[in-house]
Structure formats: C-alpha cells, structure tokens
C-alpha cells in the first residue's frame, strides 16, 4: 500500500519516515519529496508497505501523531491525476 504523509517537519528525512513506519511493519520504500529548485523538503512524502494490514494500522496510529511539533496527516495515497 502506498501511504501519503503530509505536514512533515521540513528537517524530516526519508530515513526518519522509514524508522517511524518501520515500527508497524516492513517498509519497502520511504521518500520525503524535495523541491527541485531549492533542494528543501516540500513537507510531505510517501511510504510503501507490502502488508496492507500493517499499513492500515500505521495510518490509523500515525494520523494526527505529533512529530517534532507538527501533527502528521497520514492516509492512503491516491493515484496521481493527469
């Protein structure tokens, strides 16, 4: 399952996401999205987890979680609209 993680602290890294979600199961990939021009975090990222039950539990427990003073928004990622 692909998971959207919003309202990330700007200093959060992909490794931070992997550690945070790894508490709930196997993380296949984790990426904080970076601005191409500035190289800074855009404040959101994506986590891919193979086990849907573990992913749903992570979403349920981490949505609204206070991470470095910011309440995370966590939900199942929607397909990119074209």
mmCIF file of the N, C-alpha and C atoms, coordinates in Angstrom:
data_MODEL
# 
_entry.id   MODEL 
# 
loop_
_atom_site.group_PDB 
_atom_site.id 
_atom_site.type_symbol 
_atom_site.label_atom_id 
_atom_site.label_alt_id 
_atom_site.label_comp_id 
_atom_site.label_asym_id 
_atom_site.label_entity_id 
_atom_site.label_seq_id 
_atom_site.pdbx_PDB_ins_code 
_atom_site.Cartn_x 
_atom_site.Cartn_y 
_atom_site.Cartn_z 
_atom_site.occupancy 
_atom_site.B_iso_or_equiv 
_atom_site.pdbx_formal_charge 
_atom_site.auth_seq_id 
_atom_site.auth_comp_id 
_atom_site.auth_asym_id 
_atom_site.auth_atom_id 
_atom_site.pdbx_PDB_model_num 
ATOM 1   N N  . UNK A 1 1  ? 0.848  -1.180 0.000   1.00 0.00 ? 1  UNK A N  1 
ATOM 2   C CA . UNK A 1 1  ? 0.000  0.000  0.000   1.00 0.00 ? 1  UNK A CA 1 
ATOM 3   C C  . UNK A 1 1  ? 0.889  1.238  0.000   1.00 0.00 ? 1  UNK A C  1 
ATOM 4   N N  . UNK A 1 2  ? 0.514  2.212  -0.793  1.00 0.00 ? 2  UNK A N  1 
ATOM 5   C CA . UNK A 1 2  ? 1.239  3.470  -0.852  1.00 0.00 ? 2  UNK A CA 1 
ATOM 6   C C  . UNK A 1 2  ? 0.556  4.457  0.095   1.00 0.00 ? 2  UNK A C  1 
ATOM 7   N N  . UNK A 1 3  ? 1.328  5.050  0.989   1.00 0.00 ? 3  UNK A N  1 
ATOM 8   C CA . UNK A 1 3  ? 0.799  5.918  2.047   1.00 0.00 ? 3  UNK A CA 1 
ATOM 9   C C  . UNK A 1 3  ? 1.330  7.333  1.860   1.00 0.00 ? 3  UNK A C  1 
ATOM 10  N N  . UNK A 1 4  ? 0.429  8.300  1.917   1.00 0.00 ? 4  UNK A N  1 
ATOM 11  C CA . UNK A 1 4  ? 0.786  9.718  1.873   1.00 0.00 ? 4  UNK A CA 1 
ATOM 12  C C  . UNK A 1 4  ? 1.022  10.197 3.301   1.00 0.00 ? 4  UNK A C  1 
ATOM 13  N N  . UNK A 1 5  ? 2.096  10.956 3.499   1.00 0.00 ? 5  UNK A N  1 
ATOM 14  C CA . UNK A 1 5  ? 2.409  11.529 4.814   1.00 0.00 ? 5  UNK A CA 1 
ATOM 15  C C  . UNK A 1 5  ? 2.597  13.030 4.625   1.00 0.00 ? 5  UNK A C  1 
ATOM 16  N N  . UNK A 1 6  ? 1.681  13.811 5.152   1.00 0.00 ? 6  UNK A N  1 
ATOM 17  C CA . UNK A 1 6  ? 1.731  15.258 4.997   1.00 0.00 ? 6  UNK A CA 1 
ATOM 18  C C  . UNK A 1 6  ? 2.028  15.966 6.305   1.00 0.00 ? 6  UNK A C  1 
ATOM 19  N N  . UNK A 1 7  ? 2.322  17.264 6.176   1.00 0.00 ? 7  UNK A N  1 
ATOM 20  C CA . UNK A 1 7  ? 2.634  18.143 7.306   1.00 0.00 ? 7  UNK A CA 1 
ATOM 21  C C  . UNK A 1 7  ? 3.900  17.700 8.032   1.00 0.00 ? 7  UNK A C  1 
ATOM 22  N N  . UNK A 1 8  ? 4.858  17.182 7.263   1.00 0.00 ? 8  UNK A N  1 
ATOM 23  C CA . UNK A 1 8  ? 6.144  16.772 7.843   1.00 0.00 ? 8  UNK A CA 1 
ATOM 24  C C  . UNK A 1 8  ? 6.970  17.986 8.245   1.00 0.00 ? 8  UNK A C  1 
ATOM 25  N N  . UNK A 1 9  ? 7.732  17.882 9.325   1.00 0.00 ? 9  UNK A N  1 
ATOM 26  C CA . UNK A 1 9  ? 8.704  18.938 9.624   1.00 0.00 ? 9  UNK A CA 1 
ATOM 27  C C  . UNK A 1 9  ? 9.688  19.025 8.454   1.00 0.00 ? 9  UNK A C  1 
ATOM 28  N N  . UNK A 1 10 ? 10.118 20.221 8.106   1.00 0.00 ? 10 UNK A N  1 
ATOM 29  C CA . UNK A 1 10 ? 10.977 20.395 6.941   1.00 0.00 ? 10 UNK A CA 1 
ATOM 30  C C  . UNK A 1 10 ? 12.344 19.734 7.094   1.00 0.00 ? 10 UNK A C  1 
ATOM 31  N N  . UNK A 1 11 ? 12.735 19.415 8.316   1.00 0.00 ? 11 UNK A N  1 
ATOM 32  C CA . UNK A 1 11 ? 14.027 18.740 8.508   1.00 0.00 ? 11 UNK A CA 1 
ATOM 33  C C  . UNK A 1 11 ? 13.899 17.213 8.488   1.00 0.00 ? 11 UNK A C  1 
ATOM 34  N N  . UNK A 1 12 ? 12.668 16.692 8.337   1.00 0.00 ? 12 UNK A N  1 
ATOM 35  C CA . UNK A 1 12 ? 12.456 15.238 8.297   1.00 0.00 ? 12 UNK A CA 1 
ATOM 36  C C  . UNK A 1 12 ? 13.117 14.648 7.048   1.00 0.00 ? 12 UNK A C  1 
ATOM 37  N N  . UNK A 1 13 ? 13.674 13.450 7.211   1.00 0.00 ? 13 UNK A N  1 
ATOM 38  C CA . UNK A 1 13 ? 14.342 12.767 6.106   1.00 0.00 ? 13 UNK A CA 1 
ATOM 39  C C  . UNK A 1 13 ? 13.600 11.485 5.743   1.00 0.00 ? 13 UNK A C  1 
ATOM 40  N N  . UNK A 1 14 ? 13.975 10.908 4.628   1.00 0.00 ? 14 UNK A N  1 
ATOM 41  C CA . UNK A 1 14 ? 13.404 9.616  4.224   1.00 0.00 ? 14 UNK A CA 1 
ATOM 42  C C  . UNK A 1 14 ? 13.714 8.547  5.261   1.00 0.00 ? 14 UNK A C  1 
ATOM 43  N N  . UNK A 1 15 ? 14.902 8.602  5.838   1.00 0.00 ? 15 UNK A N  1 
ATOM 44  C CA . UNK A 1 15 ? 15.266 7.643  6.896   1.00 0.00 ? 15 UNK A CA 1 
ATOM 45  C C  . UNK A 1 15 ? 14.357 7.799  8.115   1.00 0.00 ? 15 UNK A C  1 
ATOM 46  N N  . UNK A 1 16 ? 14.002 9.040  8.458   1.00 0.00 ? 16 UNK A N  1 
ATOM 47  C CA . UNK A 1 16 ? 13.077 9.283  9.572   1.00 0.00 ? 16 UNK A CA 1 
ATOM 48  C C  . UNK A 1 16 ? 11.739 8.608  9.304   1.00 0.00 ? 16 UNK A C  1 
ATOM 49  N N  . UNK A 1 17 ? 11.226 8.758  8.072   1.00 0.00 ? 17 UNK A N  1 
ATOM 50  C CA . UNK A 1 17 ? 9.957  8.126  7.704   1.00 0.00 ? 17 UNK A CA 1 
ATOM 51  C C  . UNK A 1 17 ? 10.052 6.613  7.801   1.00 0.00 ? 17 UNK A C  1 
ATOM 52  N N  . UNK A 1 18 ? 11.157 6.063  7.316   1.00 0.00 ? 18 UNK A N  1 
ATOM 53  C CA . UNK A 1 18 ? 11.335 4.611  7.347   1.00 0.00 ? 18 UNK A CA 1 
ATOM 54  C C  . UNK A 1 18 ? 11.348 4.096  8.783   1.00 0.00 ? 18 UNK A C  1 
ATOM 55  N N  . UNK A 1 19 ? 12.032 4.800  9.677   1.00 0.00 ? 19 UNK A N  1 
ATOM 56  C CA . UNK A 1 19 ? 12.073 4.387  11.085  1.00 0.00 ? 19 UNK A CA 1 
ATOM 57  C C  . UNK A 1 19 ? 10.692 4.506  11.728  1.00 0.00 ? 19 UNK A C  1 
ATOM 58  N N  . UNK A 1 20 ? 9.994  5.602  11.462  1.00 0.00 ? 20 UNK A N  1 
ATOM 59  C CA . UNK A 1 20 ? 8.679  5.833  12.059  1.00 0.00 ? 20 UNK A CA 1 
ATOM 60  C C  . UNK A 1 20 ? 7.684  4.749  11.635  1.00 0.00 ? 20 UNK A C  1 
ATOM 61  N N  . UNK A 1 21 ? 7.611  4.463  10.352  1.00 0.00 ? 21 UNK A N  1 
ATOM 62  C CA . UNK A 1 21 ? 6.660  3.475  9.854   1.00 0.00 ? 21 UNK A CA 1 
ATOM 63  C C  . UNK A 1 21 ? 7.146  2.051  10.095  1.00 0.00 ? 21 UNK A C  1 
ATOM 64  N N  . UNK A 1 22 ? 8.442  1.865  10.237  1.00 0.00 ? 22 UNK A N  1 
ATOM 65  C CA . UNK A 1 22 ? 9.001  0.546  10.493  1.00 0.00 ? 22 UNK A CA 1 
ATOM 66  C C  . UNK A 1 22 ? 8.546  -0.051 11.818  1.00 0.00 ? 22 UNK A C  1 
ATOM 67  N N  . UNK A 1 23 ? 8.046  0.785  12.705  1.00 0.00 ? 23 UNK A N  1 
ATOM 68  C CA . UNK A 1 23 ? 7.512  0.292  13.980  1.00 0.00 ? 23 UNK A CA 1 
ATOM 69  C C  . UNK A 1 23 ? 6.245  -0.531 13.763  1.00 0.00 ? 23 UNK A C  1 
ATOM 70  N N  . UNK A 1 24 ? 5.628  -0.393 12.589  1.00 0.00 ? 24 UNK A N  1 
ATOM 71  C CA . UNK A 1 24 ? 4.354  -1.060 12.308  1.00 0.00 ? 24 UNK A CA 1 
ATOM 72  C C  . UNK A 1 24 ? 4.488  -2.214 11.325  1.00 0.00 ? 24 UNK A C  1 
ATOM 73  N N  . UNK A 1 25 ? 5.664  -2.392 10.749  1.00 0.00 ? 25 UNK A N  1 
ATOM 74  C CA . UNK A 1 25 ? 5.868  -3.485 9.800   1.00 0.00 ? 25 UNK A CA 1 
ATOM 75  C C  . UNK A 1 25 ? 6.962  -3.158 8.801   1.00 0.00 ? 25 UNK A C  1 
ATOM 76  N N  . UNK A 1 26 ? 7.070  -4.003 7.788   1.00 0.00 ? 26 UNK A N  1 
ATOM 77  C CA . UNK A 1 26 ? 8.124  -3.842 6.789   1.00 0.00 ? 26 UNK A CA 1 
ATOM 78  C C  . UNK A 1 26 ? 7.831  -2.672 5.858   1.00 0.00 ? 26 UNK A C  1 
ATOM 79  N N  . UNK A 1 27 ? 8.792  -1.786 5.742   1.00 0.00 ? 27 UNK A N  1 
ATOM 80  C CA . UNK A 1 27 ? 8.699  -0.645 4.838   1.00 0.00 ? 27 UNK A CA 1 
ATOM 81  C C  . UNK A 1 27 ? 9.504  -0.982 3.589   1.00 0.00 ? 27 UNK A C  1 
ATOM 82  N N  . UNK A 1 28 ? 8.828  -0.982 2.438   1.00 0.00 ? 28 UNK A N  1 
ATOM 83  C CA . UNK A 1 28 ? 9.526  -1.260 1.175   1.00 0.00 ? 28 UNK A CA 1 
ATOM 84  C C  . UNK A 1 28 ? 10.262 -0.036 0.668   1.00 0.00 ? 28 UNK A C  1 
ATOM 85  N N  . UNK A 1 29 ? 9.686  1.148  0.864   1.00 0.00 ? 29 UNK A N  1 
ATOM 86  C CA . UNK A 1 29 ? 10.353 2.387  0.476   1.00 0.00 ? 29 UNK A CA 1 
ATOM 87  C C  . UNK A 1 29 ? 9.748  3.545  1.247   1.00 0.00 ? 29 UNK A C  1 
ATOM 88  N N  . UNK A 1 30 ? 10.549 4.579  1.435   1.00 0.00 ? 30 UNK A N  1 
ATOM 89  C CA . UNK A 1 30 ? 10.102 5.796  2.101   1.00 0.00 ? 30 UNK A CA 1 
ATOM 90  C C  . UNK A 1 30 ? 10.832 6.964  1.456   1.00 0.00 ? 30 UNK A C  1 
ATOM 91  N N  . UNK A 1 31 ? 10.082 8.007  1.104   1.00 0.00 ? 31 UNK A N  1 
ATOM 92  C CA . UNK A 1 31 ? 10.711 9.151  0.430   1.00 0.00 ? 31 UNK A CA 1 
ATOM 93  C C  . UNK A 1 31 ? 10.042 10.451 0.847   1.00 0.00 ? 31 UNK A C  1 
ATOM 94  N N  . UNK A 1 32 ? 10.860 11.399 1.286   1.00 0.00 ? 32 UNK A N  1 
ATOM 95  C CA . UNK A 1 32 ? 10.399 12.763 1.505   1.00 0.00 ? 32 UNK A CA 1 
ATOM 96  C C  . UNK A 1 32 ? 10.583 13.473 0.167   1.00 0.00 ? 32 UNK A C  1 
ATOM 97  N N  . UNK A 1 33 ? 9.558  14.174 -0.287  1.00 0.00 ? 33 UNK A N  1 
ATOM 98  C CA . UNK A 1 33 ? 9.610  14.852 -1.586  1.00 0.00 ? 33 UNK A CA 1 
ATOM 99  C C  . UNK A 1 33 ? 10.346 16.174 -1.428  1.00 0.00 ? 33 UNK A C  1 
ATOM 100 N N  . UNK A 1 34 ? 11.339 16.367 -2.306  1.00 0.00 ? 34 UNK A N  1 
ATOM 101 C CA . UNK A 1 34 ? 12.190 17.552 -2.235  1.00 0.00 ? 34 UNK A CA 1 
ATOM 102 C C  . UNK A 1 34 ? 11.866 18.511 -3.380  1.00 0.00 ? 34 UNK A C  1 
ATOM 103 N N  . UNK A 1 35 ? 12.002 19.811 -3.124  1.00 0.00 ? 35 UNK A N  1 
ATOM 104 C CA . UNK A 1 35 ? 11.829 20.824 -4.146  1.00 0.00 ? 35 UNK A CA 1 
ATOM 105 C C  . UNK A 1 35 ? 13.033 20.797 -5.088  1.00 0.00 ? 35 UNK A C  1 
ATOM 106 N N  . UNK A 1 36 ? 12.775 20.706 -6.370  1.00 0.00 ? 36 UNK A N  1 
ATOM 107 C CA . UNK A 1 36 ? 13.885 20.623 -7.350  1.00 0.00 ? 36 UNK A CA 1 
ATOM 108 C C  . UNK A 1 36 ? 14.769 21.858 -7.346  1.00 0.00 ? 36 UNK A C  1 
ATOM 109 N N  . UNK A 1 37 ? 14.176 23.032 -7.160  1.00 0.00 ? 37 UNK A N  1 
ATOM 110 C CA . UNK A 1 37 ? 14.942 24.279 -7.245  1.00 0.00 ? 37 UNK A CA 1 
ATOM 111 C C  . UNK A 1 37 ? 15.761 24.573 -5.997  1.00 0.00 ? 37 UNK A C  1 
ATOM 112 N N  . UNK A 1 38 ? 15.159 24.338 -4.817  1.00 0.00 ? 38 UNK A N  1 
ATOM 113 C CA . UNK A 1 38 ? 15.843 24.713 -3.575  1.00 0.00 ? 38 UNK A CA 1 
ATOM 114 C C  . UNK A 1 38 ? 16.528 23.543 -2.887  1.00 0.00 ? 38 UNK A C  1 
ATOM 115 N N  . UNK A 1 39 ? 16.106 22.310 -3.206  1.00 0.00 ? 39 UNK A N  1 
ATOM 116 C CA . UNK A 1 39 ? 16.662 21.143 -2.538  1.00 0.00 ? 39 UNK A CA 1 
ATOM 117 C C  . UNK A 1 39 ? 16.100 20.924 -1.137  1.00 0.00 ? 39 UNK A C  1 
ATOM 118 N N  . UNK A 1 40 ? 15.115 21.733 -0.746  1.00 0.00 ? 40 UNK A N  1 
ATOM 119 C CA . UNK A 1 40 ? 14.495 21.607 0.575   1.00 0.00 ? 40 UNK A CA 1 
ATOM 120 C C  . UNK A 1 40 ? 13.271 20.703 0.497   1.00 0.00 ? 40 UNK A C  1 
ATOM 121 N N  . UNK A 1 41 ? 12.921 20.139 1.630   1.00 0.00 ? 41 UNK A N  1 
ATOM 122 C CA . UNK A 1 41 ? 11.727 19.309 1.727   1.00 0.00 ? 41 UNK A CA 1 
ATOM 123 C C  . UNK A 1 41 ? 10.491 20.135 1.373   1.00 0.00 ? 41 UNK A C  1 
ATOM 124 N N  . UNK A 1 42 ? 9.530  19.484 0.710   1.00 0.00 ? 42 UNK A N  1 
ATOM 125 C CA . UNK A 1 42 ? 8.255  20.143 0.406   1.00 0.00 ? 42 UNK A CA 1 
ATOM 126 C C  . UNK A 1 42 ? 7.234  19.889 1.508   1.00 0.00 ? 42 UNK A C  1 
ATOM 127 N N  . UNK A 1 43 ? 7.631  19.144 2.564   1.00 0.00 ? 43 UNK A N  1 
ATOM 128 C CA . UNK A 1 43 ? 6.753  18.945 3.716   1.00 0.00 ? 43 UNK A CA 1 
ATOM 129 C C  . UNK A 1 43 ? 5.832  17.746 3.602   1.00 0.00 ? 43 UNK A C  1 
ATOM 130 N N  . UNK A 1 44 ? 6.084  16.885 2.615   1.00 0.00 ? 44 UNK A N  1 
ATOM 131 C CA . UNK A 1 44 ? 5.286  15.665 2.512   1.00 0.00 ? 44 UNK A CA 1 
ATOM 132 C C  . UNK A 1 44 ? 6.128  14.564 1.906   1.00 0.00 ? 44 UNK A C  1 
ATOM 133 N N  . UNK A 1 45 ? 5.620  13.332 2.021   1.00 0.00 ? 45 UNK A N  1 
ATOM 134 C CA . UNK A 1 45 ? 6.348  12.197 1.480   1.00 0.00 ? 45 UNK A CA 1 
ATOM 135 C C  . UNK A 1 45 ? 5.432  11.011 1.304   1.00 0.00 ? 45 UNK A C  1 
ATOM 136 N N  . UNK A 1 46 ? 6.035  9.898  0.896   1.00 0.00 ? 46 UNK A N  1 
ATOM 137 C CA . UNK A 1 46 ? 5.290  8.673  0.650   1.00 0.00 ? 46 UNK A CA 1 
ATOM 138 C C  . UNK A 1 46 ? 6.034  7.493  1.249   1.00 0.00 ? 46 UNK A C  1 
ATOM 139 N N  . UNK A 1 47 ? 5.263  6.543  1.755   1.00 0.00 ? 47 UNK A N  1 
ATOM 140 C CA . UNK A 1 47 ? 5.807  5.312  2.315   1.00 0.00 ? 47 UNK A CA 1 
ATOM 141 C C  . UNK A 1 47 ? 5.089  4.159  1.640   1.00 0.00 ? 47 UNK A C  1 
ATOM 142 N N  . UNK A 1 48 ? 5.836  3.165  1.205   1.00 0.00 ? 48 UNK A N  1 
ATOM 143 C CA . UNK A 1 48 ? 5.260  1.964  0.603   1.00 0.00 ? 48 UNK A CA 1 
ATOM 144 C C  . UNK A 1 48 ? 5.451  0.804  1.567   1.00 0.00 ? 48 UNK A C  1 
ATOM 145 N N  . UNK A 1 49 ? 4.329  0.157  1.914   1.00 0.00 ? 49 UNK A N  1 
ATOM 146 C CA . UNK A 1 49 ? 4.365  -1.017 2.785   1.00 0.00 ? 49 UNK A CA 1 
ATOM 147 C C  . UNK A 1 49 ? 3.669  -2.159 2.062   1.00 0.00 ? 49 UNK A C  1 
ATOM 148 N N  . UNK A 1 50 ? 4.277  -3.353 2.077   1.00 0.00 ? 50 UNK A N  1 
ATOM 149 C CA . UNK A 1 50 ? 3.745  -4.502 1.345   1.00 0.00 ? 50 UNK A CA 1 
ATOM 150 C C  . UNK A 1 50 ? 2.509  -5.086 2.016   1.00 0.00 ? 50 UNK A C  1 
ATOM 151 N N  . UNK A 1 51 ? 2.489  -5.108 3.341   1.00 0.00 ? 51 UNK A N  1 
ATOM 152 C CA . UNK A 1 51 ? 1.392  -5.723 4.071   1.00 0.00 ? 51 UNK A CA 1 
ATOM 153 C C  . UNK A 1 51 ? 0.313  -4.679 4.343   1.00 0.00 ? 51 UNK A C  1 
ATOM 154 N N  . UNK A 1 52 ? -0.870 -4.872 3.732   1.00 0.00 ? 52 UNK A N  1 
ATOM 155 C CA . UNK A 1 52 ? -1.945 -3.888 3.858   1.00 0.00 ? 52 UNK A CA 1 
ATOM 156 C C  . UNK A 1 52 ? -2.455 -3.736 5.287   1.00 0.00 ? 52 UNK A C  1 
ATOM 157 N N  . UNK A 1 53 ? -2.487 -4.825 6.056   1.00 0.00 ? 53 UNK A N  1 
ATOM 158 C CA . UNK A 1 53 ? -2.939 -4.727 7.446   1.00 0.00 ? 53 UNK A CA 1 
ATOM 159 C C  . UNK A 1 53 ? -1.988 -3.866 8.265   1.00 0.00 ? 53 UNK A C  1 
ATOM 160 N N  . UNK A 1 54 ? -0.684 -4.072 8.077   1.00 0.00 ? 54 UNK A N  1 
ATOM 161 C CA . UNK A 1 54 ? 0.309  -3.251 8.782   1.00 0.00 ? 54 UNK A CA 1 
ATOM 162 C C  . UNK A 1 54 ? 0.205  -1.792 8.339   1.00 0.00 ? 54 UNK A C  1 
ATOM 163 N N  . UNK A 1 55 ? -0.014 -1.581 7.053   1.00 0.00 ? 55 UNK A N  1 
ATOM 164 C CA . UNK A 1 55 ? -0.137 -0.222 6.527   1.00 0.00 ? 55 UNK A CA 1 
ATOM 165 C C  . UNK A 1 55 ? -1.354 0.487  7.121   1.00 0.00 ? 55 UNK A C  1 
ATOM 166 N N  . UNK A 1 56 ? -2.475 -0.202 7.181   1.00 0.00 ? 56 UNK A N  1 
ATOM 167 C CA . UNK A 1 56 ? -3.693 0.398  7.754   1.00 0.00 ? 56 UNK A CA 1 
ATOM 168 C C  . UNK A 1 56 ? -3.496 0.743  9.228   1.00 0.00 ? 56 UNK A C  1 
ATOM 169 N N  . UNK A 1 57 ? -2.815 -0.139 9.945   1.00 0.00 ? 57 UNK A N  1 
ATOM 170 C CA . UNK A 1 57 ? -2.545 0.132  11.366  1.00 0.00 ? 57 UNK A CA 1 
ATOM 171 C C  . UNK A 1 57 ? -1.646 1.362  11.512  1.00 0.00 ? 57 UNK A C  1 
ATOM 172 N N  . UNK A 1 58 ? -0.623 1.467  10.661  1.00 0.00 ? 58 UNK A N  1 
ATOM 173 C CA . UNK A 1 58 ? 0.267  2.631  10.699  1.00 0.00 ? 58 UNK A CA 1 
ATOM 174 C C  . UNK A 1 58 ? -0.517 3.910  10.403  1.00 0.00 ? 58 UNK A C  1 
ATOM 175 N N  . UNK A 1 59 ? -1.393 3.861  9.402   1.00 0.00 ? 59 UNK A N  1 
ATOM 176 C CA . UNK A 1 59 ? -2.201 5.034  9.059   1.00 0.00 ? 59 UNK A CA 1 
ATOM 177 C C  . UNK A 1 59 ? -3.063 5.432  10.252  1.00 0.00 ? 59 UNK A C  1 
ATOM 178 N N  . UNK A 1 60 ? -3.738 4.460  10.835  1.00 0.00 ? 60 UNK A N  1 
ATOM 179 C CA . UNK A 1 60 ? -4.637 4.731  11.960  1.00 0.00 ? 60 UNK A CA 1 
ATOM 180 C C  . UNK A 1 60 ? -3.890 5.340  13.141  1.00 0.00 ? 60 UNK A C  1 
ATOM 181 N N  . UNK A 1 61 ? -2.716 4.802  13.444  1.00 0.00 ? 61 UNK A N  1 
ATOM 182 C CA . UNK A 1 61 ? -2.000 5.255  14.639  1.00 0.00 ? 61 UNK A CA 1 
ATOM 183 C C  . UNK A 1 61 ? -1.174 6.522  14.408  1.00 0.00 ? 61 UNK A C  1 
ATOM 184 N N  . UNK A 1 62 ? -0.749 6.781  13.171  1.00 0.00 ? 62 UNK A N  1 
ATOM 185 C CA . UNK A 1 62 ? 0.119  7.932  12.928  1.00 0.00 ? 62 UNK A CA 1 
ATOM 186 C C  . UNK A 1 62 ? -0.615 9.171  12.421  1.00 0.00 ? 62 UNK A C  1 
ATOM 187 N N  . UNK A 1 63 ? -1.844 9.024  11.942  1.00 0.00 ? 63 UNK A N  1 
ATOM 188 C CA . UNK A 1 63 ? -2.604 10.198 11.514  1.00 0.00 ? 63 UNK A CA 1 
ATOM 189 C C  . UNK A 1 63 ? -2.895 11.056 12.744  1.00 0.00 ? 63 UNK A C  1 
ATOM 190 N N  . UNK A 1 64 ? -2.416 12.288 12.729  1.00 0.00 ? 64 UNK A N  1 
ATOM 191 C CA . UNK A 1 64 ? -2.575 13.184 13.872  1.00 0.00 ? 64 UNK A CA 1 
ATOM 192 C C  . UNK A 1 64 ? -1.439 13.101 14.878  1.00 0.00 ? 64 UNK A C  1 
ATOM 193 N N  . UNK A 1 65 ? -0.492 12.175 14.664  1.00 0.00 ? 65 UNK A N  1 
ATOM 194 C CA . UNK A 1 65 ? 0.660  11.996 15.556  1.00 0.00 ? 65 UNK A CA 1 
ATOM 195 C C  . UNK A 1 65 ? 1.527  13.253 15.544  1.00 0.00 ? 65 UNK A C  1 
ATOM 196 N N  . UNK A 1 66 ? 1.940  13.698 16.712  1.00 0.00 ? 66 UNK A N  1 
ATOM 197 C CA . UNK A 1 66 ? 2.799  14.876 16.827  1.00 0.00 ? 66 UNK A CA 1 
ATOM 198 C C  . UNK A 1 66 ? 4.249  14.464 16.565  1.00 0.00 ? 66 UNK A C  1 
ATOM 199 N N  . UNK A 1 67 ? 4.805  14.938 15.464  1.00 0.00 ? 67 UNK A N  1 
ATOM 200 C CA . UNK A 1 67 ? 6.188  14.635 15.081  1.00 0.00 ? 67 UNK A CA 1 
ATOM 201 C C  . UNK A 1 67 ? 6.957  15.948 15.016  1.00 0.00 ? 67 UNK A C  1 
ATOM 202 N N  . UNK A 1 68 ? 7.820  16.179 15.987  1.00 0.00 ? 68 UNK A N  1 
ATOM 203 C CA . UNK A 1 68 ? 8.585  17.427 16.083  1.00 0.00 ? 68 UNK A CA 1 
ATOM 204 C C  . UNK A 1 68 ? 7.688  18.658 16.054  1.00 0.00 ? 68 UNK A C  1 
ATOM 205 N N  . UNK A 1 69 ? 6.570  18.589 16.788  1.00 0.00 ? 69 UNK A N  1 
ATOM 206 C CA . UNK A 1 69 ? 5.694  19.744 16.905  1.00 0.00 ? 69 UNK A CA 1 
ATOM 207 C C  . UNK A 1 69 ? 4.696  19.914 15.780  1.00 0.00 ? 69 UNK A C  1 
ATOM 208 N N  . UNK A 1 70 ? 4.646  18.968 14.845  1.00 0.00 ? 70 UNK A N  1 
ATOM 209 C CA . UNK A 1 70 ? 3.686  19.058 13.739  1.00 0.00 ? 70 UNK A CA 1 
ATOM 210 C C  . UNK A 1 70 ? 2.822  17.804 13.730  1.00 0.00 ? 70 UNK A C  1 
ATOM 211 N N  . UNK A 1 71 ? 1.516  17.994 13.594  1.00 0.00 ? 71 UNK A N  1 
ATOM 212 C CA . UNK A 1 71 ? 0.588  16.860 13.545  1.00 0.00 ? 71 UNK A CA 1 
ATOM 213 C C  . UNK A 1 71 ? 0.565  16.301 12.126  1.00 0.00 ? 71 UNK A C  1 
ATOM 214 N N  . UNK A 1 72 ? 1.019  15.055 12.002  1.00 0.00 ? 72 UNK A N  1 
ATOM 215 C CA . UNK A 1 72 ? 1.086  14.426 10.690  1.00 0.00 ? 72 UNK A CA 1 
ATOM 216 C C  . UNK A 1 72 ? -0.302 14.167 10.128  1.00 0.00 ? 72 UNK A C  1 
ATOM 217 N N  . UNK A 1 73 ? -0.421 14.278 8.816   1.00 0.00 ? 73 UNK A N  1 
ATOM 218 C CA . UNK A 1 73 ? -1.620 13.843 8.087   1.00 0.00 ? 73 UNK A CA 1 
ATOM 219 C C  . UNK A 1 73 ? -1.210 12.596 7.329   1.00 0.00 ? 73 UNK A C  1 
ATOM 220 N N  . UNK A 1 74 ? -1.828 11.480 7.650   1.00 0.00 ? 74 UNK A N  1 
ATOM 221 C CA . UNK A 1 74 ? -1.434 10.192 7.071   1.00 0.00 ? 74 UNK A CA 1 
ATOM 222 C C  . UNK A 1 74 ? -2.677 9.509  6.517   1.00 0.00 ? 74 UNK A C  1 
ATOM 223 N N  . UNK A 1 75 ? -2.621 9.131  5.236   1.00 0.00 ? 75 UNK A N  1 
ATOM 224 C CA . UNK A 1 75 ? -3.722 8.390  4.627   1.00 0.00 ? 75 UNK A CA 1 
ATOM 225 C C  . UNK A 1 75 ? -3.222 7.618  3.411   1.00 0.00 ? 75 UNK A C  1 
ATOM 226 N N  . UNK A 1 76 ? -4.076 6.761  2.897   1.00 0.00 ? 76 UNK A N  1 
ATOM 227 C CA . UNK A 1 76 ? -3.706 6.003  1.705   1.00 0.00 ? 76 UNK A CA 1 
ATOM 228 C C  . UNK A 1 76 ? -3.552 6.982  0.553   1.00 0.00 ? 76 UNK A C  1 
ATOM 229 N N  . UNK A 1 77 ? -2.436 6.865  -0.153  1.00 0.00 ? 77 UNK A N  1 
ATOM 230 C CA . UNK A 1 77 ? -2.160 7.772  -1.271  1.00 0.00 ? 77 UNK A CA 1 
ATOM 231 C C  . UNK A 1 77 ? -3.149 7.504  -2.403  1.00 0.00 ? 77 UNK A C  1 
ATOM 232 N N  . UNK A 1 78 ? -3.579 8.574  -3.037  1.00 0.00 ? 78 UNK A N  1 
ATOM 233 C CA . UNK A 1 78 ? -4.468 8.473  -4.182  1.00 0.00 ? 78 UNK A CA 1 
ATOM 234 C C  . UNK A 1 78 ? -3.641 8.498  -5.472  1.00 0.00 ? 78 UNK A C  1 
ATOM 235 N N  . UNK A 1 79 ? -4.105 7.818  -6.513  1.00 0.00 ? 79 UNK A N  1 
ATOM 236 C CA . UNK A 1 79 ? -3.359 7.855  -7.783  1.00 0.00 ? 79 UNK A CA 1 
ATOM 237 C C  . UNK A 1 79 ? -3.218 9.295  -8.278  1.00 0.00 ? 79 UNK A C  1 
ATOM 238 N N  . UNK A 1 80 ? -2.086 9.580  -8.896  1.00 0.00 ? 80 UNK A N  1 
ATOM 239 C CA . UNK A 1 80 ? -1.816 10.907 -9.417  1.00 0.00 ? 80 UNK A CA 1 
ATOM 240 C C  . UNK A 1 80 ? -2.797 11.215 -10.552 1.00 0.00 ? 80 UNK A C  1 
ATOM 241 N N  . UNK A 1 81 ? -3.420 12.377 -10.469 1.00 0.00 ? 81 UNK A N  1 
ATOM 242 C CA . UNK A 1 81 ? -4.374 12.797 -11.512 1.00 0.00 ? 81 UNK A CA 1 
ATOM 243 C C  . UNK A 1 81 ? -3.621 13.443 -12.660 1.00 0.00 ? 81 UNK A C  1 
ATOM 244 N N  . UNK A 1 82 ? -4.067 13.156 -13.853 1.00 0.00 ? 82 UNK A N  1 
ATOM 245 C CA . UNK A 1 82 ? -3.397 13.732 -15.042 1.00 0.00 ? 82 UNK A CA 1 
ATOM 246 C C  . UNK A 1 82 ? -4.319 14.642 -15.789 1.00 0.00 ? 82 UNK A C  1 
# 
